Amino acid sequence: MTAPKSFSAARTLLVLCAATALLTGCSVLPKGSPVQVWQPQESTAPTNGAATGDFSLRVDTPNTSGALDQSGIMVMPEPGQVSSYKGARWSEPPALLVRHRLVDAFMAAKLPAVTTDDDHFASDYTLSGDLRAFHTEYRSGSPVVVVRYDAQLRRGGARDLLATRSFVVTQNPSGVDVPQIVAAFGAADDALAQQVVAWTIEVANRDRASRPASDDDKPARRSR
């Protein structure tokens, strides 16, 4: 018993399409939706009269895990439910966005030298930490941007901690659309950076004042 001619012809057409898909673009799948790439706007500026320090600093990329390892713009529509804004992602993973903002803020504070873990230079102090939150969550039906950074400060390459502190910043977006959410992330990043800079300089200056100066305390003169 032979297959009907119509069935045989259809099967032949499908086989030919599958065999030549890579060469001719033949596809039965819909084209993917375009993805918009976003970066929080930078507006960090030195605060008039803010304390500064005469020491070099290395800023390490924050540790992350789970969804924060990716570039999606994360949102929690319900407690415990993690999703991302469709058709939108960050230009870089959140850990790098936060590190860049911290470096800019420390440089604006006029430290003699600010480097990162990419540079492999020695420094008087090292700032590291964990990025625990970088998402939007809904509270009482309204979006709130949440950024949490657990900071750790060490002397140079020492393993012993000099000080630790957890920073949590929230920001209310002006609306629910992605551009408004991204703008709120930019404001939250600025607030976080200013708080971390002030804390780091205070702790480092207090530490340097509590021990005698030595040649090892002289900061490197290289800025990133």
One Martini backbone bead per residue (centre of mass of N, CA, C, O) as a GRO file, in nm:
protein
  224
    1MET     BB    1   0.094   0.036   0.024
    2THR     BB    2   0.051   0.369  -0.065
    3ALA     BB    3   0.095   0.688  -0.039
    4PRO     BB    4  -0.034   0.963  -0.084
    5LYS     BB    5   0.060   1.217  -0.285
    6SER     BB    6   0.016   1.457  -0.085
    7PHE     BB    7   0.188   1.341   0.150
    8SER     BB    8   0.453   1.298  -0.008
    9ALA     BB    9   0.494   1.597  -0.091
   10ALA     BB   10   0.502   1.720   0.194
   11ARG     BB   11   0.741   1.555   0.299
   12THR     BB   12   0.946   1.650   0.089
   13LEU     BB   13   0.935   1.954   0.159
   14LEU     BB   14   1.034   1.928   0.453
   15VAL     BB   15   1.306   1.797   0.393
   16LEU     BB   16   1.420   2.026   0.214
   17CYS     BB   17   1.399   2.252   0.423
   18ALA     BB   18   1.581   2.121   0.644
   19ALA     BB   19   1.840   2.081   0.460
   20THR     BB   20   1.837   2.418   0.370
   21ALA     BB   21   1.824   2.620   0.615
   22LEU     BB   22   2.123   2.730   0.645
   23LEU     BB   23   2.132   2.843   0.339
   24THR     BB   24   1.818   2.981   0.296
   25GLY     BB   25   1.630   3.030   0.568
   26CYS     BB   26   1.451   2.803   0.621
   27SER     BB   27   1.154   2.849   0.834
   28VAL     BB   28   0.902   2.777   1.099
   29LEU     BB   29   1.011   3.001   1.279
   30PRO     BB   30   0.991   3.268   1.456
   31LYS     BB   31   1.104   3.566   1.506
   32GLY     BB   32   1.277   3.738   1.717
   33SER     BB   33   1.269   3.963   1.948
   34PRO     BB   34   1.380   4.252   2.027
   35VAL     BB   35   1.657   4.375   2.222
   36GLN     BB   36   1.704   4.591   2.486
   37VAL     BB   37   1.973   4.797   2.590
   38TRP     BB   38   2.081   4.882   2.925
   39GLN     BB   39   2.192   5.181   3.120
   40PRO     BB   40   2.261   5.339   3.386
   41GLN     BB   41   2.268   5.651   3.471
   42GLU     BB   42   2.527   5.878   3.520
   43SER     BB   43   2.561   6.116   3.830
   44THR     BB   44   2.818   6.122   3.976
   45ALA     BB   45   2.931   6.346   4.239
   46PRO     BB   46   3.097   6.546   4.425
   47THR     BB   47   3.087   6.636   4.754
   48ASN     BB   48   3.071   6.905   4.925
   49GLY     BB   49   3.300   6.860   5.190
   50ALA     BB   50   3.400   6.588   5.155
   51ALA     BB   51   3.576   6.336   5.251
   52THR     BB   52   3.910   6.224   5.218
   53GLY     BB   53   4.202   6.034   5.089
   54ASP     BB   54   4.557   5.908   5.125
   55PHE     BB   55   4.476   5.645   4.929
   56SER     BB   56   4.464   5.334   4.796
   57LEU     BB   57   4.226   5.153   4.573
   58ARG     BB   58   4.051   4.843   4.546
   59VAL     BB   59   3.788   4.729   4.325
   60ASP     BB   60   3.584   4.471   4.341
   61THR     BB   61   3.393   4.241   4.215
   62PRO     BB   62   3.106   4.141   4.293
   63ASN     BB   63   2.935   3.896   4.427
   64THR     BB   64   2.734   3.637   4.272
   65SER     BB   65   2.403   3.481   4.212
   66GLY     BB   66   2.216   3.347   3.993
   67ALA     BB   67   2.040   3.591   3.835
   68LEU     BB   68   2.291   3.799   3.877
   69ASP     BB   69   2.473   3.656   3.646
   70GLN     BB   70   2.293   3.810   3.461
   71SER     BB   71   2.136   4.058   3.222
   72GLY     BB   72   1.876   4.074   3.344
   73ILE     BB   73   1.585   4.251   3.440
   74MET     BB   74   1.480   4.222   3.745
   75VAL     BB   75   1.163   4.077   3.879
   76MET     BB   76   0.911   4.086   4.158
   77PRO     BB   77   0.574   4.041   4.150
   78GLU     BB   78   0.627   3.824   4.373
   79PRO     BB   79   0.699   3.663   4.638
   80GLY     BB   80   0.956   3.449   4.507
   81GLN     BB   81   0.923   3.575   4.216
   82VAL     BB   82   1.130   3.537   3.928
   83SER     BB   83   1.201   3.776   3.676
   84SER     BB   84   1.181   3.951   3.353
   85TYR     BB   85   1.209   4.185   3.124
   86LYS     BB   86   1.084   4.198   2.825
   87GLY     BB   87   1.319   4.289   2.590
   88ALA     BB   88   1.543   4.324   2.834
   89ARG     BB   89   1.880   4.446   2.916
   90TRP     BB   90   2.187   4.465   3.023
   91SER     BB   91   2.506   4.559   2.923
   92GLU     BB   92   2.573   4.426   3.203
   93PRO     BB   93   2.633   4.287   3.469
   94PRO     BB   94   2.554   4.405   3.779
   95ALA     BB   95   2.842   4.390   3.904
   96LEU     BB   96   2.970   4.588   3.694
   97LEU     BB   97   2.788   4.829   3.736
   98VAL     BB   98   2.867   4.872   4.033
   99ARG     BB   99   3.172   4.897   4.002
  100HIS     BB  100   3.178   5.141   3.814
  101ARG     BB  101   3.032   5.333   4.011
  102LEU     BB  102   3.240   5.317   4.239
  103VAL     BB  103   3.487   5.416   4.085
  104ASP     BB  104   3.373   5.693   4.007
  105ALA     BB  105   3.327   5.789   4.301
  106PHE     BB  106   3.623   5.766   4.400
  107MET     BB  107   3.743   5.956   4.188
  108ALA     BB  108   3.563   6.201   4.275
  109ALA     BB  109   3.712   6.189   4.573
  110LYS     BB  110   4.033   6.205   4.514
  111LEU     BB  111   4.195   5.966   4.495
  112PRO     BB  112   4.506   5.873   4.402
  113ALA     BB  113   4.401   5.556   4.365
  114VAL     BB  114   4.202   5.355   4.126
  115THR     BB  115   4.119   5.015   4.112
  116THR     BB  116   4.100   4.676   3.998
  117ASP     BB  117   4.091   4.328   3.953
  118ASP     BB  118   4.204   4.370   3.652
  119ASP     BB  119   4.495   4.512   3.723
  120HIS     BB  120   4.695   4.400   3.955
  121PHE     BB  121   4.734   4.608   4.189
  122ALA     BB  122   4.855   4.757   4.443
  123SER     BB  123   4.712   4.843   4.774
  124ASP     BB  124   4.602   4.970   5.071
  125TYR     BB  125   4.304   4.890   4.976
  126THR     BB  126   4.014   4.660   4.982
  127LEU     BB  127   3.708   4.631   4.797
  128SER     BB  128   3.446   4.415   4.878
  129GLY     BB  129   3.167   4.180   4.792
  130ASP     BB  130   2.801   4.146   4.794
  131LEU     BB  131   2.543   4.105   4.560
  132ARG     BB  132   2.202   4.058   4.668
  133ALA     BB  133   2.062   4.310   4.509
  134PHE     BB  134   1.901   4.374   4.162
  135HIS     BB  135   1.579   4.484   4.177
  136THR     BB  136   1.231   4.452   4.127
  137GLU     BB  137   0.958   4.521   4.350
  138TYR     BB  138   0.635   4.460   4.478
  139ARG     BB  139   0.453   4.715   4.668
  140SER     BB  140   0.134   4.758   4.683
  141GLY     BB  141   0.153   4.759   4.345
  142SER     BB  142   0.449   4.884   4.348
  143PRO     BB  143   0.748   4.973   4.236
  144VAL     BB  144   1.081   4.867   4.367
  145VAL     BB  145   1.405   4.944   4.399
  146VAL     BB  146   1.672   4.702   4.480
  147VAL     BB  147   1.987   4.749   4.662
  148ARG     BB  148   2.245   4.512   4.769
  149TYR     BB  149   2.554   4.568   4.967
  150ASP     BB  150   2.820   4.369   5.098
  151ALA     BB  151   3.083   4.501   5.261
  152GLN     BB  152   3.455   4.479   5.233
  153LEU     BB  153   3.746   4.571   5.429
  154ARG     BB  154   4.097   4.588   5.347
  155ARG     BB  155   4.430   4.551   5.373
  156GLY     BB  156   4.512   4.522   5.092
  157GLY     BB  157   4.600   4.171   5.077
  158ALA     BB  158   4.451   4.102   5.313
  159ARG     BB  159   4.232   3.869   5.482
  160ASP     BB  160   4.157   4.048   5.697
  161LEU     BB  161   3.912   4.219   5.835
  162LEU     BB  162   3.827   4.557   5.901
  163ALA     BB  163   3.532   4.586   5.759
  164THR     BB  164   3.165   4.586   5.772
  165ARG     BB  165   2.873   4.637   5.544
  166SER     BB  166   2.527   4.697   5.489
  167PHE     BB  167   2.363   4.797   5.182
  168VAL     BB  168   2.037   4.960   5.142
  169VAL     BB  169   1.857   5.049   4.843
  170THR     BB  170   1.577   5.256   4.756
  171GLN     BB  171   1.349   5.310   4.464
  172ASN     BB  172   1.102   5.509   4.311
  173PRO     BB  173   0.946   5.495   4.041
  174SER     BB  174   0.755   5.686   3.801
  175GLY     BB  175   0.700   5.390   3.685
  176VAL     BB  176   0.655   5.074   3.484
  177ASP     BB  177   0.853   5.130   3.279
  178VAL     BB  178   1.163   5.066   3.178
  179PRO     BB  179   1.286   5.357   3.175
  180GLN     BB  180   1.193   5.411   3.474
  181ILE     BB  181   1.347   5.178   3.602
  182VAL     BB  182   1.632   5.259   3.510
  183ALA     BB  183   1.637   5.536   3.649
  184ALA     BB  184   1.615   5.416   3.937
  185PHE     BB  185   1.880   5.261   3.928
  186GLY     BB  186   2.062   5.508   3.898
  187ALA     BB  187   1.984   5.638   4.171
  188ALA     BB  188   2.062   5.394   4.348
  189ASP     BB  189   2.360   5.382   4.267
  190ASP     BB  190   2.437   5.660   4.369
  191ALA     BB  191   2.361   5.619   4.667
  192LEU     BB  192   2.545   5.379   4.717
  193ALA     BB  193   2.817   5.507   4.642
  194GLN     BB  194   2.814   5.735   4.852
  195GLN     BB  195   2.803   5.551   5.103
  196VAL     BB  196   3.057   5.380   5.048
  197VAL     BB  197   3.262   5.608   5.034
  198ALA     BB  198   3.221   5.729   5.314
  199TRP     BB  199   3.286   5.469   5.474
  200THR     BB  200   3.567   5.402   5.362
  201ILE     BB  201   3.710   5.667   5.439
  202GLU     BB  202   3.656   5.654   5.739
  203VAL     BB  203   3.795   5.382   5.800
  204ALA     BB  204   4.074   5.437   5.674
  205ASN     BB  205   4.148   5.693   5.832
  206ARG     BB  206   4.127   5.562   6.113
  207ASP     BB  207   4.341   5.345   6.063
  208ARG     BB  208   4.583   5.536   5.994
  209ALA     BB  209   4.568   5.698   6.268
  210SER     BB  210   4.626   5.425   6.457
  211ARG     BB  211   4.899   5.411   6.288
  212PRO     BB  212   5.202   5.414   6.185
  213ALA     BB  213   5.387   5.532   5.948
  214SER     BB  214   5.491   5.404   5.623
  215ASP     BB  215   5.599   5.305   5.322
  216ASP     BB  216   5.344   5.119   5.280
  217ASP     BB  217   5.135   5.378   5.301
  218LYS     BB  218   5.207   5.467   5.029
  219PRO     BB  219   5.052   5.557   4.759
  220ALA     BB  220   4.970   5.495   4.463
  221ARG     BB  221   5.007   5.670   4.124
  222ARG     BB  222   4.741   5.524   4.002
  223SER     BB  223   4.484   5.567   3.768
  224ARG     BB  224   4.189   5.450   3.607
   0.00000   0.00000   0.00000
